[in-house]
Amino acid sequence: MFGVGCSTFSQKIFAVVNDLERQGPKGEGWGEEEQASRTSSILLLAQAAPIETKPANTQTKAASSTTLVPTSRSKELPLAESVLQQIRVEEKFAFATAAIRWNAKKDQLLPLIYEPAVITRFNYPSNALKLAQSTVNSKRAFQLLAQQDGAFDIEVQYQIHVTKNNGEGGFTLPTQHGLVNRLTLTLVDLDADVVSQQAVSIEPSTVLSTGGTLRSNSVFNLVLPPVNDARIGWKPRSRDVKRERAVFFAEIFQLFVPAAGVVEGVHQVEVRPAQGELSELVFDVPGRATITDVSDSSRRREEAGSPAATNINIRLVTSAATGSVVSLWRFDPDTRKLRVSLSPPQSRPFSLLIRSQVATGPLPFEQSVGLLSVTNAAGQLGLIGVGTSSEVQLDNVTAPVFAPINLEDFPAVVLQSVSAQFPGLTVRRAFRYTDAKGALTMKASPVEPDVRVETQETLSLSEDRTVLAANMSIAVTRAGIFRLSFLLPVGMDVESISGPAFSHWTELASDQGRIITLHLKGKTEGQQQFAIGLAGPGTKATTNYIVPRLGFREASKQRGQLVIVPEQGMRLQVVARDGVTQLDPQKSGIRQKGVLAFRLLQTPWNLALDIQQVDASVQVTSLQHVNVGEAQMKVTANLQYQIENTGLKGLRVRIPANAESVRFRGEQVSDFLPLAGTVTNELQTWEVKLDRRVLGKYLLQATYQTPVPAQVTNTALRGVQAVDVNLQRGFVTIQSSGRLQVRAAVLPAALQPTEWQSIPRALQQDLQAIAARAGTPRSRETVTRACEQRDAYVGNLR
């Protein structure tokens, strides 16, 4: 096989018997001789023995080889003029044919191939070249020794195992480089790209088969630099999606939510490009719909491996947000086209979230809606869902061209984008469609709110005014409300309204009466608290008094407790009642006498009362202090009232008709004036008006002056009388000023001397004098007579 010159040197012959069909399949780069004898061949690998040379040359021995090389050769290894290789890769092996052109000089040693390559054929001129094996750079190598000068063509066929590196297949070239290095690489049944860091250029080549059809092989032409151990690798060919025609499929989940005045649409568009990339999507928008927003939903669909998945093993999950792919969207209402620009263009599956609205009238209504569709899609299908919040009731849905599905099959994630806008959003009907030209008709009506009211009311009755105070606990369920209203009781006005959810109130006159509307801060639901205060004119003794009623018109049920508190002096008696039951006030913790308590069972209720006025029981203890002067007497009278049963807002007092500079002092005193035509026994009746009713102890002070005629030695002192009292008694003190000396000539039977210390301190306010204690009459007439007879004559004025 090696030619005639092979027998001139000693050698070890390693016979390797190989069946060439095991070396690889038939393909390009095989010689005709190998094709003829492929069934059985013997590969002879010769290991050169030491070569005999002339005495002028010295022989060297390789470190790990038996080959001896002449020392006269150049230390630098010679280079081949060109190394042209044809390499075919099939599965895990590479089959190569290398054509080497060498301008050799005698005694030069040219390395050809290094391990781990396995030589399958060697063609060279054996009469001029010799094959030797040695170790070069710690690698076993086959070399050619030039026995004469000349240009030689050498052909080597070898095999090498393909290795994997970071997922890339490849091998390291085992041949010695030349000045010119070219390589044609054929990847059988592989569509891949070739990579090599050492390559100067890599150019793909198109190869036609014998019939003129394109092969499935990948062929590349490589130009390599003059270096050894060049790595040739390949990886699956990267798609150039920019050059591909865009083909995509779409799946749309469309949710429609009817509400007051609008049907809100949520369209989750799942786009799956099959080839190419998408820079723009065009949607057909159904009539009457308006696009309000388009955004990247940042969600993708994936198969759910768990059998417990709710949506027929398909669900939507949130992927990592890498920025919105929607750069611009435009909706043309004339052409009903929605254009969505994508940046950057998308070649992988992505999702869009489109919001739409269809204007309607107030609830209830019946409305038809169409479906959003993608133009130029290779295929599209989707699901339709009709959902409502807790405030809207779906009465009926008509969709003859769509297939109904289970509610659990509709993806719940589509509802998340509007769940905050529609509390309690739930899918009521669901359908599947393959043709977006259909439409569905929905009929919706509002859910009536359920308002339940619990009240704690207190009605205060007095002669001055009537006050109704109510604490309301209102529970709103099923649907939210914006306002509450009640009919204002006749004769009453709003004094105050408060509550955390309360905004303001308005009054409206109607045929039923005055309606008060409580406007809330927003749509209100749940438990709310309100405090309402109403006030009206006072109530006097009457029969069949109708208790004012406070009831909300929106309440489906109202109940509570009513406490009626009369002022002292009023007695209440129930005449008629309906829808209420009377309670024991003491069991409710109310100790005040005369209070009535009722349980309100229903609305409306009625309660009628008889009101009786009880007369006041008044006792007066007085101290009248007289300061006698030469021309006048100054009188100061302190009247201590003890008022029971009912309060008094006015007091009447009689003082001498000739009194001057009359003044009354005391708490709550607003005015005082004499009553015309009320002079009796030289006593004038004065009326003292108070700011409010007084009850219990009350101190009133009266001051006035009476003239004393000149040169008189005796004068009469008349007592101050409290009018309309049950009992009056008191003390009289007399004091003189200047050079006058006063003494009582004859004391009336109603007076008797007493000590100053016996006068109560409450009566001694601003007074100092002699004291005398008055008797205690047993009746009003006795008091009057005693007061009339209680006249003291002061004589011997000096």
C-alpha positions, 0 to 999 in steps of 0.5 A: 500500500505504501509503494516500493520504497517501504522495504528499504528501512526497518519498521514495526508493522501494526496490522489493524484489520477493519471492516470498512463498513464499520468505519462509516457509511459511504459518502463524499471524499472516498477514493475509488480504490476504497470503494472497490475494496471496502468490504475487507481492508487492512490498515497498515500503520508503520512505525519507522525504525532508526534511519541510517545516514551518512557519517557527516550527519548525527542521529537523534532519538525522539523522547518517546519514540524509536524514530531517529532524526538527523541533527542536520535538519532545521530546528524549525518544522517545515510548513506545507504550502497548502492544506486543503481538507474535506470533512464530513460529519455523521453523528458522532464521527468526522470523516476527513480527507486532507490534500497537502502540497509540500515543497520539500527539501531533502532531510526535512521532516514534515508533521502530518497528523496528531493523535487522537485522529485515526488514519484510514488511508495514506497516499504519498510518493514512497520513492521520495518520502518516508513515513515516520512516527514520533512525539511532538509536543507530548503528542504522538504524530505521523511525519514524512521524511523527505529523501530528496528535494521536490514538490509533493502531493500528499493525501491523508484520510482519517477519522476523529471523534466528535465531542460536546462542549457547552452544548456545541458539537465539534472537534479539534483539527489534528493536522499540521497547519500549512501556509494556506489552510482551507476546509470544507465542512459537511454536516450530514442531516444537520441544520446548524451554524459553524463557529470557530474562534480561529477561523478567518472566514466561514461561508455557508454553501448550498449543495444540490443533490443529483436530482437538483433538489436541495440537500438537508446537509449543511456545508460550510467553507472555512479559511483558517490561519496557520495555527494548530489545534483549531477548534471547529464547532457547530450549534443548531442554526439560529432562526432569522425571524426578521426574514420570515413571514409572520404567522401567528395564532391568537386566543382571546378571553373576553369578559363583559361586566354590565354595570349602570350606564356601561358594559365594561369589556376586558379582553385578554389576548394571548398571541403565539407567533409560529414564525417571523416576528410581529411589530403590529397587531390590528384588531376588529372592534365591534360596533358601539364599543370604544377602546379605553386602554391597551397594555401588556398584561405580563402574563403567559399561558402555560399547561398546568401539570396538577390535576387539581387545576381549576381551569381544565388544566390550563391557567394563566400565570404572571411572568417576570415583567420585562417592560411593556411591549406596547409602544403605541395604540390607536383606535379609529372609530370610523373604520372600527380598527385598533392598531397596536404597535409593538416594540421591540417586535415579538417572536415569542408568545406574549399577552395583551390586555385590552379594555373596552366600554359599551355605553348603555342606559341605567339599569335595568337594560338589555344590550347586545355586544360583539367580540373583539378579533385579530386580523391576519391571524392563522387561527383564533379562538377564545372564551367568553365570560359574562360577570356581574358585581354584587350590585348587578343581577344578570337576568338572561344571556342569549348566545345562540352561536356559542357553546356553553361551558362550565364557569370553572373553565373560564380563567379567573385571572381575567377578572383580577384586572377589574376586581377592584372596580367591581367588588364581588365580581363573579362569572355568571355565564361562560361560552366557547367560540371559534368564530368571532362574528357572533354576538351575545345579548345580555339582560341585567337589572340592579340588585336592590340593597338590603337596609336594616336599621336599629335605632335608639331614640330619646324624646324629651318633652317640655313646655319650652321645646321638644327634642328627638335624639336618635342613634342609628345603626344601619347595616347595608348589604347586597348593594351599596347606597349613596343616600338615605332619606326620611320624612321629617315629623310635622313641626320639627326641624333638623338640629344636627346630623353626623356620622363617619359616612355622612357628607351633607343633607338636603330638604325637599318639599313633597306632597307627603311633607318635608323629606330630609335626604342624607347624602353619603361620601360615596357608595356605602356598604356595611355597618354604618353609624349616624346620630340625628337630632330634631327639635320642635316647639314645646308641648303643653297639657294636651290629649291624644298627642302623636309621638313623632316618628323617625323612619328611613324610607329605604329601610327594609326593616327598622326596629329599636327602642324609644324612651320618652322623657317628660320634664318635671310637672308632666304626666304621660299616659298611653292612649293608643299604640300600634307596632310597639310594646311598653317596657319597664324603664328600670330594667333598661337602667332608667331611674328617672320617674315619669319616663316611658320606654317602648320597643319598636317592633315594625315600621310604621308604628303609632303611639298616642299619649295624654299629657297632663301638667302638674302644678308646682309646689313652692315654699319660700323662706325670706329675709327682709332687711330695712335700713331706716334713714331720715328721708327714706327706707332702703329695703333688701329682701332675699327670697329663698324658693324651694320649687318642686313637682315642676319648674318655673320660668317666671316668679311674681312678687308683691312690694309696696306700691310706693316703692322706688328704684325696684331691682331684682337680682338672681341667676337666670333673671332676664327681665322684671316689670310691674303688672298693670292693675294688680295693686292690692292693699297698697302692694304692687305685683311685679313679674320676674322673668327667667331665662329658663325654668328653675327647679329646686332651690332658687335665691331671688333678691329684691331691693327698693326704697320707700320715702319717709315724710319729714318730721314724722315719728312713726311709719309703717313697714310692709312685708315683701310677699311671694305670689302663688306659693304654698308657704312663705315664712321668714325674717325681718331685720331693721337697722337705723342710720345716722342719728336716728334711733329705731324701735318697734312700738307694737309687734304684730301677732305674726312677728316675734323677736329672735336671735340673729344666729337663728337666721339661715346663712343662705338668707344673710347674703349682703344683710346685717341687722336685728332679726325677728322670726315670722310665724308659720301660717298653715295655708295660702290664705293664712300666709296672705293674712299674715303678710297683710298683718305683718306691718311693723310701726317704727316710732320715736324716730330721733 
